[in-house]
Amino acid sequence: MSYAVLFEPEKCQGYANCLIEAPEIWDFDEDENRAVLRVAGPGDALRPKAEASARCCPAQAIRIEEPS
């Protein structure tokens, strides 16, 4: 794994933009009205979608972390 998707659920405001951008990585909890990270290390093939989900989050609850 060359990167990780980091999610701060307490910042999530329920816009679900991440789910629209990357349904392979995200789910949505209707009861909590927030996104759910399904795959923290989605792999290189899904990196563009992971990055798009981070970019489109209005609450800035998602970020991509490179390995140290």
PDB file of N, H, CA, C and O in Angstrom:
ATOM      1  N   MET A   1       0.848  -1.181   0.000  1.00  0.00           N
ATOM      2  CA  MET A   1       0.000   0.000   0.000  1.00  0.00           C
ATOM      3  C   MET A   1       0.888   1.236   0.000  1.00  0.00           C
ATOM      4  O   MET A   1       1.777   1.360   0.842  1.00  0.00           O
ATOM      5  N   SER A   2       0.662   2.127  -0.910  1.00  0.00           N
ATOM      6  H   SER A   2      -0.061   2.026  -1.594  1.00  0.00           H
ATOM      7  CA  SER A   2       1.509   3.301  -1.049  1.00  0.00           C
ATOM      8  C   SER A   2       0.904   4.560  -0.422  1.00  0.00           C
ATOM      9  O   SER A   2       1.550   5.608  -0.415  1.00  0.00           O
ATOM     10  N   TYR A   3      -0.301   4.479   0.096  1.00  0.00           N
ATOM     11  H   TYR A   3      -0.825   3.628   0.090  1.00  0.00           H
ATOM     12  CA  TYR A   3      -0.946   5.629   0.726  1.00  0.00           C
ATOM     13  C   TYR A   3      -2.090   5.118   1.594  1.00  0.00           C
ATOM     14  O   TYR A   3      -2.471   3.950   1.519  1.00  0.00           O
ATOM     15  N   ALA A   4      -2.628   6.009   2.414  1.00  0.00           N
ATOM     16  H   ALA A   4      -2.319   6.958   2.475  1.00  0.00           H
ATOM     17  CA  ALA A   4      -3.783   5.653   3.243  1.00  0.00           C
ATOM     18  C   ALA A   4      -4.816   6.760   3.158  1.00  0.00           C
ATOM     19  O   ALA A   4      -4.473   7.934   3.023  1.00  0.00           O
ATOM     20  N   VAL A   5      -6.069   6.383   3.237  1.00  0.00           N
ATOM     21  H   VAL A   5      -6.347   5.429   3.347  1.00  0.00           H
ATOM     22  CA  VAL A   5      -7.161   7.343   3.310  1.00  0.00           C
ATOM     23  C   VAL A   5      -7.469   7.536   4.788  1.00  0.00           C
ATOM     24  O   VAL A   5      -7.795   6.581   5.492  1.00  0.00           O
ATOM     25  N   LEU A   6      -7.363   8.770   5.250  1.00  0.00           N
ATOM     26  H   LEU A   6      -7.098   9.546   4.678  1.00  0.00           H
ATOM     27  CA  LEU A   6      -7.668   9.085   6.637  1.00  0.00           C
ATOM     28  C   LEU A   6      -8.974   9.863   6.681  1.00  0.00           C
ATOM     29  O   LEU A   6      -9.195  10.783   5.894  1.00  0.00           O
ATOM     30  N   PHE A   7      -9.833   9.475   7.615  1.00  0.00           N
ATOM     31  H   PHE A   7      -9.653   8.728   8.255  1.00  0.00           H
ATOM     32  CA  PHE A   7     -11.169  10.048   7.710  1.00  0.00           C
ATOM     33  C   PHE A   7     -11.431  10.470   9.147  1.00  0.00           C
ATOM     34  O   PHE A   7     -11.183   9.709  10.082  1.00  0.00           O
ATOM     35  N   GLU A   8     -11.935  11.689   9.317  1.00  0.00           N
ATOM     36  H   GLU A   8     -12.137  12.307   8.557  1.00  0.00           H
ATOM     37  CA  GLU A   8     -12.319  12.199  10.623  1.00  0.00           C
ATOM     38  C   GLU A   8     -13.850  12.280  10.664  1.00  0.00           C
ATOM     39  O   GLU A   8     -14.426  13.301  10.286  1.00  0.00           O
ATOM     40  N   PRO A   9     -14.509  11.212  11.120  1.00  0.00           N
ATOM     41  CA  PRO A   9     -15.971  11.161  11.049  1.00  0.00           C
ATOM     42  C   PRO A   9     -16.677  12.277  11.809  1.00  0.00           C
ATOM     43  O   PRO A   9     -17.792  12.661  11.453  1.00  0.00           O
ATOM     44  N   GLU A  10     -16.038  12.802  12.855  1.00  0.00           N
ATOM     45  H   GLU A  10     -15.133  12.490  13.144  1.00  0.00           H
ATOM     46  CA  GLU A  10     -16.670  13.882  13.615  1.00  0.00           C
ATOM     47  C   GLU A  10     -16.778  15.168  12.801  1.00  0.00           C
ATOM     48  O   GLU A  10     -17.588  16.034  13.131  1.00  0.00           O
ATOM     49  N   LYS A  11     -15.986  15.309  11.755  1.00  0.00           N
ATOM     50  H   LYS A  11     -15.328  14.606  11.487  1.00  0.00           H
ATOM     51  CA  LYS A  11     -16.063  16.475  10.869  1.00  0.00           C
ATOM     52  C   LYS A  11     -17.099  16.295   9.756  1.00  0.00           C
ATOM     53  O   LYS A  11     -17.543  17.275   9.157  1.00  0.00           O
ATOM     54  N   CYS A  12     -17.478  15.066   9.483  1.00  0.00           N
ATOM     55  H   CYS A  12     -17.118  14.270   9.970  1.00  0.00           H
ATOM     56  CA  CYS A  12     -18.387  14.769   8.364  1.00  0.00           C
ATOM     57  C   CYS A  12     -19.728  15.460   8.569  1.00  0.00           C
ATOM     58  O   CYS A  12     -20.307  15.400   9.654  1.00  0.00           O
ATOM     59  N   GLN A  13     -20.217  16.116   7.520  1.00  0.00           N
ATOM     60  H   GLN A  13     -19.747  16.165   6.638  1.00  0.00           H
ATOM     61  CA  GLN A  13     -21.495  16.820   7.564  1.00  0.00           C
ATOM     62  C   GLN A  13     -22.558  16.149   6.703  1.00  0.00           C
ATOM     63  O   GLN A  13     -23.646  16.694   6.519  1.00  0.00           O
ATOM     64  N   GLY A  14     -22.245  14.972   6.178  1.00  0.00           N
ATOM     65  H   GLY A  14     -21.360  14.529   6.328  1.00  0.00           H
ATOM     66  CA  GLY A  14     -23.243  14.179   5.473  1.00  0.00           C
ATOM     67  C   GLY A  14     -23.533  14.575   4.041  1.00  0.00           C
ATOM     68  O   GLY A  14     -24.594  14.235   3.518  1.00  0.00           O
ATOM     69  N   TYR A  15     -22.625  15.281   3.390  1.00  0.00           N
ATOM     70  H   TYR A  15     -21.762  15.557   3.815  1.00  0.00           H
ATOM     71  CA  TYR A  15     -22.853  15.666   1.997  1.00  0.00           C
ATOM     72  C   TYR A  15     -22.806  14.467   1.052  1.00  0.00           C
ATOM     73  O   TYR A  15     -23.465  14.476   0.012  1.00  0.00           O
ATOM     74  N   ALA A  16     -22.042  13.445   1.396  1.00  0.00           N
ATOM     75  H   ALA A  16     -21.507  13.438   2.240  1.00  0.00           H
ATOM     76  CA  ALA A  16     -21.891  12.205   0.615  1.00  0.00           C
ATOM     77  C   ALA A  16     -21.172  12.408  -0.718  1.00  0.00           C
ATOM     78  O   ALA A  16     -21.276  11.561  -1.606  1.00  0.00           O
ATOM     79  N   ASN A  17     -20.451  13.509  -0.870  1.00  0.00           N
ATOM     80  H   ASN A  17     -20.367  14.197  -0.149  1.00  0.00           H
ATOM     81  CA  ASN A  17     -19.662  13.704  -2.091  1.00  0.00           C
ATOM     82  C   ASN A  17     -18.632  12.596  -2.254  1.00  0.00           C
ATOM     83  O   ASN A  17     -18.357  12.157  -3.370  1.00  0.00           O
ATOM     84  N   CYS A  18     -18.063  12.144  -1.140  1.00  0.00           N
ATOM     85  H   CYS A  18     -18.287  12.501  -0.233  1.00  0.00           H
ATOM     86  CA  CYS A  18     -17.064  11.076  -1.185  1.00  0.00           C
ATOM     87  C   CYS A  18     -17.667   9.798  -1.766  1.00  0.00           C
ATOM     88  O   CYS A  18     -17.032   9.115  -2.570  1.00  0.00           O
ATOM     89  N   LEU A  19     -18.867   9.487  -1.365  1.00  0.00           N
ATOM     90  H   LEU A  19     -19.383  10.041  -0.712  1.00  0.00           H
ATOM     91  CA  LEU A  19     -19.547   8.289  -1.863  1.00  0.00           C
ATOM     92  C   LEU A  19     -19.831   8.406  -3.359  1.00  0.00           C
ATOM     93  O   LEU A  19     -19.724   7.423  -4.092  1.00  0.00           O
ATOM     94  N   ILE A  20     -20.181   9.577  -3.798  1.00  0.00           N
ATOM     95  H   ILE A  20     -20.268  10.375  -3.203  1.00  0.00           H
ATOM     96  CA  ILE A  20     -20.432   9.806  -5.227  1.00  0.00           C
ATOM     97  C   ILE A  20     -19.143   9.624  -6.017  1.00  0.00           C
ATOM     98  O   ILE A  20     -19.147   9.021  -7.091  1.00  0.00           O
ATOM     99  N   GLU A  21     -18.039  10.145  -5.487  1.00  0.00           N
ATOM    100  H   GLU A  21     -18.036  10.635  -4.615  1.00  0.00           H
ATOM    101  CA  GLU A  21     -16.752  10.060  -6.176  1.00  0.00           C
ATOM    102  C   GLU A  21     -16.135   8.668  -6.131  1.00  0.00           C
ATOM    103  O   GLU A  21     -15.496   8.238  -7.091  1.00  0.00           O
ATOM    104  N   ALA A  22     -16.325   7.961  -5.013  1.00  0.00           N
ATOM    105  H   ALA A  22     -16.844   8.310  -4.233  1.00  0.00           H
ATOM    106  CA  ALA A  22     -15.622   6.682  -4.832  1.00  0.00           C
ATOM    107  C   ALA A  22     -16.474   5.679  -4.055  1.00  0.00           C
ATOM    108  O   ALA A  22     -16.183   5.399  -2.892  1.00  0.00           O
ATOM    109  N   PRO A  23     -17.510   5.141  -4.672  1.00  0.00           N
ATOM    110  CA  PRO A  23     -18.363   4.182  -3.967  1.00  0.00           C
ATOM    111  C   PRO A  23     -17.642   2.887  -3.592  1.00  0.00           C
ATOM    112  O   PRO A  23     -18.126   2.123  -2.757  1.00  0.00           O
ATOM    113  N   GLU A  24     -16.491   2.646  -4.209  1.00  0.00           N
ATOM    114  H   GLU A  24     -16.099   3.267  -4.888  1.00  0.00           H
ATOM    115  CA  GLU A  24     -15.703   1.465  -3.872  1.00  0.00           C
ATOM    116  C   GLU A  24     -15.014   1.628  -2.509  1.00  0.00           C
ATOM    117  O   GLU A  24     -14.621   0.645  -1.882  1.00  0.00           O
ATOM    118  N   ILE A  25     -14.875   2.874  -2.066  1.00  0.00           N
ATOM    119  H   ILE A  25     -15.195   3.673  -2.575  1.00  0.00           H
ATOM    120  CA  ILE A  25     -14.143   3.180  -0.839  1.00  0.00           C
ATOM    121  C   ILE A  25     -15.081   3.581   0.301  1.00  0.00           C
ATOM    122  O   ILE A  25     -14.790   3.325   1.470  1.00  0.00           O
ATOM    123  N   TRP A  26     -16.202   4.208  -0.040  1.00  0.00           N
ATOM    124  H   TRP A  26     -16.439   4.416  -0.989  1.00  0.00           H
ATOM    125  CA  TRP A  26     -17.088   4.807   0.953  1.00  0.00           C
ATOM    126  C   TRP A  26     -18.453   4.156   0.994  1.00  0.00           C
ATOM    127  O   TRP A  26     -18.907   3.557   0.019  1.00  0.00           O
ATOM    128  N   ASP A  27     -19.092   4.284   2.128  1.00  0.00           N
ATOM    129  H   ASP A  27     -18.723   4.771   2.920  1.00  0.00           H
ATOM    130  CA  ASP A  27     -20.491   3.922   2.314  1.00  0.00           C
ATOM    131  C   ASP A  27     -21.118   5.080   3.084  1.00  0.00           C
ATOM    132  O   ASP A  27     -20.431   6.042   3.428  1.00  0.00           O
ATOM    133  N   PHE A  28     -22.412   4.992   3.355  1.00  0.00           N
ATOM    134  H   PHE A  28     -22.970   4.210   3.076  1.00  0.00           H
ATOM    135  CA  PHE A  28     -23.078   6.073   4.074  1.00  0.00           C
ATOM    136  C   PHE A  28     -23.982   5.480   5.138  1.00  0.00           C
ATOM    137  O   PHE A  28     -24.772   4.576   4.864  1.00  0.00           O
ATOM    138  N   ASP A  29     -23.862   5.993   6.353  1.00  0.00           N
ATOM    139  H   ASP A  29     -23.220   6.727   6.576  1.00  0.00           H
ATOM    140  CA  ASP A  29     -24.695   5.565   7.473  1.00  0.00           C
ATOM    141  C   ASP A  29     -25.873   6.527   7.581  1.00  0.00           C
ATOM    142  O   ASP A  29     -25.723   7.663   8.031  1.00  0.00           O
ATOM    143  N   GLU A  30     -27.023   6.067   7.171  1.00  0.00           N
ATOM    144  H   GLU A  30     -27.144   5.144   6.805  1.00  0.00           H
ATOM    145  CA  GLU A  30     -28.234   6.910   7.176  1.00  0.00           C
ATOM    146  C   GLU A  30     -28.612   7.336   8.589  1.00  0.00           C
ATOM    147  O   GLU A  30     -29.068   8.461   8.792  1.00  0.00           O
ATOM    148  N   ASP A  31     -28.429   6.450   9.570  1.00  0.00           N
ATOM    149  H   ASP A  31     -28.059   5.536   9.405  1.00  0.00           H
ATOM    150  CA  ASP A  31     -28.800   6.778  10.949  1.00  0.00           C
ATOM    151  C   ASP A  31     -27.921   7.883  11.525  1.00  0.00           C
ATOM    152  O   ASP A  31     -28.410   8.765  12.232  1.00  0.00           O
ATOM    153  N   GLU A  32     -26.634   7.835  11.225  1.00  0.00           N
ATOM    154  H   GLU A  32     -26.238   7.118  10.651  1.00  0.00           H
ATOM    155  CA  GLU A  32     -25.694   8.829  11.728  1.00  0.00           C
ATOM    156  C   GLU A  32     -25.555  10.032  10.793  1.00  0.00           C
ATOM    157  O   GLU A  32     -24.973  11.050  11.167  1.00  0.00           O
ATOM    158  N   ASN A  33     -26.091   9.910   9.579  1.00  0.00           N
ATOM    159  H   ASN A  33     -26.564   9.082   9.276  1.00  0.00           H
ATOM    160  CA  ASN A  33     -25.988  10.942   8.556  1.00  0.00           C
ATOM    161  C   ASN A  33     -24.530  11.331   8.306  1.00  0.00           C
ATOM    162  O   ASN A  33     -24.174  12.509   8.298  1.00  0.00           O
ATOM    163  N   ARG A  34     -23.692  10.297   8.101  1.00  0.00           N
ATOM    164  H   ARG A  34     -23.982   9.339   8.108  1.00  0.00           H
ATOM    165  CA  ARG A  34     -22.284  10.547   7.807  1.00  0.00           C
ATOM    166  C   ARG A  34     -21.705   9.412   6.985  1.00  0.00           C
ATOM    167  O   ARG A  34     -22.241   8.305   6.931  1.00  0.00           O
ATOM    168  N   ALA A  35     -20.599   9.728   6.355  1.00  0.00           N
ATOM    169  H   ALA A  35     -20.164  10.627   6.399  1.00  0.00           H
ATOM    170  CA  ALA A  35     -19.893   8.739   5.548  1.00  0.00           C
ATOM    171  C   ALA A  35     -19.247   7.684   6.447  1.00  0.00           C
ATOM    172  O   ALA A  35     -19.005   7.900   7.635  1.00  0.00           O
ATOM    173  N   VAL A  36     -18.981   6.541   5.829  1.00  0.00           N
ATOM    174  H   VAL A  36     -19.178   6.365   4.864  1.00  0.00           H
ATOM    175  CA  VAL A  36     -18.289   5.445   6.498  1.00  0.00           C
ATOM    176  C   VAL A  36     -17.163   5.000   5.575  1.00  0.00           C
ATOM    177  O   VAL A  36     -17.399   4.643   4.420  1.00  0.00           O
ATOM    178  N   LEU A  37     -15.956   5.024   6.084  1.00  0.00           N
ATOM    179  H   LEU A  37     -15.765   5.314   7.021  1.00  0.00           H
ATOM    180  CA  LEU A  37     -14.805   4.567   5.309  1.00  0.00           C
ATOM    181  C   LEU A  37     -14.780   3.048   5.320  1.00  0.00           C
ATOM    182  O   LEU A  37     -14.609   2.433   6.373  1.00  0.00           O
ATOM    183  N   ARG A  38     -14.948   2.446   4.162  1.00  0.00           N
ATOM    184  H   ARG A  38     -15.086   2.945   3.307  1.00  0.00           H
ATOM    185  CA  ARG A  38     -14.953   0.986   4.038  1.00  0.00           C
ATOM    186  C   ARG A  38     -13.561   0.427   3.810  1.00  0.00           C
ATOM    187  O   ARG A  38     -13.252  -0.668   4.280  1.00  0.00           O
ATOM    188  N   VAL A  39     -12.707   1.169   3.089  1.00  0.00           N
ATOM    189  H   VAL A  39     -12.959   2.058   2.707  1.00  0.00           H
ATOM    190  CA  VAL A  39     -11.384   0.680   2.697  1.00  0.00           C
ATOM    191  C   VAL A  39     -10.345   1.771   2.954  1.00  0.00           C
ATOM    192  O   VAL A  39     -10.262   2.738   2.196  1.00  0.00           O
ATOM    193  N   ALA A  40      -9.556   1.623   4.012  1.00  0.00           N
ATOM    194  H   ALA A  40      -9.623   0.837   4.627  1.00  0.00           H
ATOM    195  CA  ALA A  40      -8.558   2.637   4.353  1.00  0.00           C
ATOM    196  C   ALA A  40      -7.340   2.591   3.436  1.00  0.00           C
ATOM    197  O   ALA A  40      -6.664   3.602   3.252  1.00  0.00           O
ATOM    198  N   GLY A  41      -7.058   1.423   2.860  1.00  0.00           N
ATOM    199  H   GLY A  41      -7.607   0.601   3.009  1.00  0.00           H
ATOM    200  CA  GLY A  41      -5.940   1.266   1.933  1.00  0.00           C
ATOM    201  C   GLY A  41      -6.424   0.712   0.621  1.00  0.00           C
ATOM    202  O   GLY A  41      -6.220  -0.468   0.335  1.00  0.00           O
ATOM    203  N   PRO A  42      -7.071   1.548  -0.197  1.00  0.00           N
ATOM    204  CA  PRO A  42      -7.722   1.047  -1.406  1.00  0.00           C
ATOM    205  C   PRO A  42      -6.800   0.630  -2.547  1.00  0.00           C
ATOM    206  O   PRO A  42      -7.272   0.056  -3.528  1.00  0.00           O
ATOM    207  N   GLY A  43      -5.521   0.897  -2.449  1.00  0.00           N
ATOM    208  H   GLY A  43      -5.138   1.364  -1.652  1.00  0.00           H
ATOM    209  CA  GLY A  43      -4.604   0.470  -3.503  1.00  0.00           C
ATOM    210  C   GLY A  43      -4.452   1.491  -4.613  1.00  0.00           C
ATOM    211  O   GLY A  43      -5.243   2.425  -4.745  1.00  0.00           O
ATOM    212  N   ASP A  44      -3.418   1.287  -5.402  1.00  0.00           N
ATOM    213  H   ASP A  44      -2.775   0.529  -5.294  1.00  0.00           H
ATOM    214  CA  ASP A  44      -3.053   2.255  -6.437  1.00  0.00           C
ATOM    215  C   ASP A  44      -4.113   2.420  -7.519  1.00  0.00           C
ATOM    216  O   ASP A  44      -4.272   3.515  -8.058  1.00  0.00           O
ATOM    217  N   ALA A  45      -4.835   1.364  -7.845  1.00  0.00           N
ATOM    218  H   ALA A  45      -4.706   0.474  -7.407  1.00  0.00           H
ATOM    219  CA  ALA A  45      -5.849   1.458  -8.899  1.00  0.00           C
ATOM    220  C   ALA A  45      -6.963   2.438  -8.534  1.00  0.00           C
ATOM    221  O   ALA A  45      -7.552   3.068  -9.413  1.00  0.00           O
ATOM    222  N   LEU A  46      -7.251   2.566  -7.240  1.00  0.00           N
ATOM    223  H   LEU A  46      -6.773   2.055  -6.526  1.00  0.00           H
ATOM    224  CA  LEU A  46      -8.321   3.468  -6.795  1.00  0.00           C
ATOM    225  C   LEU A  46      -7.801   4.814  -6.290  1.00  0.00           C
ATOM    226  O   LEU A  46      -8.577   5.628  -5.789  1.00  0.00           O
ATOM    227  N   ARG A  47      -6.512   5.050  -6.415  1.00  0.00           N
ATOM    228  H   ARG A  47      -5.882   4.389  -6.822  1.00  0.00           H
ATOM    229  CA  ARG A  47      -5.945   6.303  -5.909  1.00  0.00           C
ATOM    230  C   ARG A  47      -6.611   7.545  -6.499  1.00  0.00           C
ATOM    231  O   ARG A  47      -6.921   8.468  -5.746  1.00  0.00           O
ATOM    232  N   PRO A  48      -6.847   7.612  -7.821  1.00  0.00           N
ATOM    233  CA  PRO A  48      -7.525   8.810  -8.345  1.00  0.00           C
ATOM    234  C   PRO A  48      -8.893   9.042  -7.694  1.00  0.00           C
ATOM    235  O   PRO A  48      -9.269  10.185  -7.434  1.00  0.00           O
ATOM    236  N   LYS A  49      -9.621   7.984  -7.437  1.00  0.00           N
ATOM    237  H   LYS A  49      -9.316   7.056  -7.648  1.00  0.00           H
ATOM    238  CA  LYS A  49     -10.930   8.135  -6.793  1.00  0.00           C
ATOM    239  C   LYS A  49     -10.780   8.537  -5.332  1.00  0.00           C
ATOM    240  O   LYS A  49     -11.564   9.339  -4.825  1.00  0.00           O
ATOM    241  N   ALA A  50      -9.783   7.988  -4.656  1.00  0.00           N
ATOM    242  H   ALA A  50      -9.146   7.336  -5.068  1.00  0.00           H
ATOM    243  CA  ALA A  50      -9.534   8.356  -3.259  1.00  0.00           C
ATOM    244  C   ALA A  50      -9.180   9.843  -3.169  1.00  0.00           C
ATOM    245  O   ALA A  50      -9.690  10.559  -2.308  1.00  0.00           O
ATOM    246  N   GLU A  51      -8.310  10.295  -4.058  1.00  0.00           N
ATOM    247  H   GLU A  51      -7.895   9.713  -4.758  1.00  0.00           H
ATOM    248  CA  GLU A  51      -7.919  11.703  -4.071  1.00  0.00           C
ATOM    249  C   GLU A  51      -9.109  12.603  -4.397  1.00  0.00           C
ATOM    250  O   GLU A  51      -9.259  13.676  -3.812  1.00  0.00           O
ATOM    251  N   ALA A  52      -9.947  12.168  -5.324  1.00  0.00           N
ATOM    252  H   ALA A  52      -9.825  11.296  -5.799  1.00  0.00           H
ATOM    253  CA  ALA A  52     -11.142  12.949  -5.675  1.00  0.00           C
ATOM    254  C   ALA A  52     -12.088  13.044  -4.485  1.00  0.00           C
ATOM    255  O   ALA A  52     -12.680  14.097  -4.248  1.00  0.00           O
ATOM    256  N   SER A  53     -12.234  11.962  -3.739  1.00  0.00           N
ATOM    257  H   SER A  53     -11.753  11.107  -3.931  1.00  0.00           H
ATOM    258  CA  SER A  53     -13.129  12.008  -2.581  1.00  0.00           C
ATOM    259  C   SER A  53     -12.597  12.976  -1.532  1.00  0.00           C
ATOM    260  O   SER A  53     -13.381  13.668  -0.882  1.00  0.00           O
ATOM    261  N   ALA A  54     -11.287  13.036  -1.355  1.00  0.00           N
ATOM    262  H   ALA A  54     -10.651  12.473  -1.883  1.00  0.00           H
ATOM    263  CA  ALA A  54     -10.701  13.990  -0.402  1.00  0.00           C
ATOM    264  C   ALA A  54     -10.884  15.428  -0.888  1.00  0.00           C
ATOM    265  O   ALA A  54     -11.237  16.310  -0.104  1.00  0.00           O
ATOM    266  N   ARG A  55     -10.647  15.662  -2.170  1.00  0.00           N
ATOM    267  H   ARG A  55     -10.361  14.946  -2.806  1.00  0.00           H
ATOM    268  CA  ARG A  55     -10.779  17.016  -2.737  1.00  0.00           C
ATOM    269  C   ARG A  55     -12.201  17.543  -2.642  1.00  0.00           C
ATOM    270  O   ARG A  55     -12.408  18.731  -2.392  1.00  0.00           O
ATOM    271  N   CYS A  56     -13.171  16.680  -2.837  1.00  0.00           N
ATOM    272  H   CYS A  56     -13.003  15.715  -3.040  1.00  0.00           H
ATOM    273  CA  CYS A  56     -14.555  17.158  -2.931  1.00  0.00           C
ATOM    274  C   CYS A  56     -15.274  17.209  -1.587  1.00  0.00           C
ATOM    275  O   CYS A  56     -16.456  17.552  -1.546  1.00  0.00           O
ATOM    276  N   CYS A  57     -14.599  16.880  -0.488  1.00  0.00           N
ATOM    277  H   CYS A  57     -13.639  16.602  -0.521  1.00  0.00           H
ATOM    278  CA  CYS A  57     -15.246  16.924   0.825  1.00  0.00           C
ATOM    279  C   CYS A  57     -15.294  18.368   1.329  1.00  0.00           C
ATOM    280  O   CYS A  57     -14.253  18.939   1.657  1.00  0.00           O
ATOM    281  N   PRO A  58     -16.483  18.963   1.394  1.00  0.00           N
ATOM    282  CA  PRO A  58     -16.582  20.350   1.844  1.00  0.00           C
ATOM    283  C   PRO A  58     -16.181  20.527   3.309  1.00  0.00           C
ATOM    284  O   PRO A  58     -15.775  21.617   3.711  1.00  0.00           O
ATOM    285  N   ALA A  59     -16.291  19.472   4.102  1.00  0.00           N
ATOM    286  H   ALA A  59     -16.621  18.587   3.775  1.00  0.00           H
ATOM    287  CA  ALA A  59     -15.958  19.546   5.530  1.00  0.00           C
ATOM    288  C   ALA A  59     -14.477  19.255   5.790  1.00  0.00           C
ATOM    289  O   ALA A  59     -14.022  19.336   6.930  1.00  0.00           O
ATOM    290  N   GLN A  60     -13.743  18.925   4.764  1.00  0.00           N
ATOM    291  H   GLN A  60     -14.112  18.859   3.837  1.00  0.00           H
ATOM    292  CA  GLN A  60     -12.314  18.574   4.875  1.00  0.00           C
ATOM    293  C   GLN A  60     -12.089  17.473   5.911  1.00  0.00           C
ATOM    294  O   GLN A  60     -11.160  17.534   6.716  1.00  0.00           O
ATOM    295  N   ALA A  61     -12.962  16.466   5.869  1.00  0.00           N
ATOM    296  H   ALA A  61     -13.717  16.416   5.215  1.00  0.00           H
ATOM    297  CA  ALA A  61     -12.891  15.343   6.796  1.00  0.00           C
ATOM    298  C   ALA A  61     -12.033  14.195   6.262  1.00  0.00           C
ATOM    299  O   ALA A  61     -11.814  13.205   6.960  1.00  0.00           O
ATOM    300  N   ILE A  62     -11.551  14.327   5.028  1.00  0.00           N
ATOM    301  H   ILE A  62     -11.730  15.131   4.461  1.00  0.00           H
ATOM    302  CA  ILE A  62     -10.796  13.254   4.377  1.00  0.00           C
ATOM    303  C   ILE A  62      -9.454  13.794   3.930  1.00  0.00           C
ATOM    304  O   ILE A  62      -9.350  14.908   3.416  1.00  0.00           O
ATOM    305  N   ARG A  63      -8.427  12.983   4.135  1.00  0.00           N
ATOM    306  H   ARG A  63      -8.511  12.078   4.552  1.00  0.00           H
ATOM    307  CA  ARG A  63      -7.126  13.342   3.569  1.00  0.00           C
ATOM    308  C   ARG A  63      -6.380  12.073   3.164  1.00  0.00           C
ATOM    309  O   ARG A  63      -6.655  10.975   3.649  1.00  0.00           O
ATOM    310  N   ILE A  64      -5.450  12.265   2.279  1.00  0.00           N
ATOM    311  H   ILE A  64      -5.227  13.156   1.886  1.00  0.00           H
ATOM    312  CA  ILE A  64      -4.601  11.170   1.798  1.00  0.00           C
ATOM    313  C   ILE A  64      -3.250  11.317   2.509  1.00  0.00           C
ATOM    314  O   ILE A  64      -2.658  12.395   2.528  1.00  0.00           O
ATOM    315  N   GLU A  65      -2.788  10.233   3.078  1.00  0.00           N
ATOM    316  H   GLU A  65      -3.270   9.356   3.062  1.00  0.00           H
ATOM    317  CA  GLU A  65      -1.506  10.266   3.774  1.00  0.00           C
ATOM    318  C   GLU A  65      -0.514   9.345   3.063  1.00  0.00           C
ATOM    319  O   GLU A  65      -0.803   8.185   2.770  1.00  0.00           O
ATOM    320  N   GLU A  66       0.642   9.900   2.803  1.00  0.00           N
ATOM    321  H   GLU A  66       0.877  10.842   3.041  1.00  0.00           H
ATOM    322  CA  GLU A  66       1.719   9.143   2.195  1.00  0.00           C
ATOM    323  C   GLU A  66       2.481   8.401   3.294  1.00  0.00           C
ATOM    324  O   GLU A  66       2.523   8.870   4.431  1.00  0.00           O
ATOM    325  N   PRO A  67       3.077   7.263   2.978  1.00  0.00           N
ATOM    326  CA  PRO A  67       3.858   6.548   3.996  1.00  0.00           C
ATOM    327  C   PRO A  67       5.095   7.360   4.374  1.00  0.00           C
ATOM    328  O   PRO A  67       5.635   8.115   3.565  1.00  0.00           O
ATOM    329  N   SER A  68       5.524   7.188   5.612  1.00  0.00           N
ATOM    330  H   SER A  68       5.085   6.575   6.269  1.00  0.00           H
ATOM    331  CA  SER A  68       6.711   7.935   6.038  1.00  0.00           C
ATOM    332  C   SER A  68       7.978   7.120   5.913  1.00  0.00           C
ATOM    333  O   SER A  68       9.061   7.610   6.233  1.00  0.00           O
TER     334      SER A  68
END
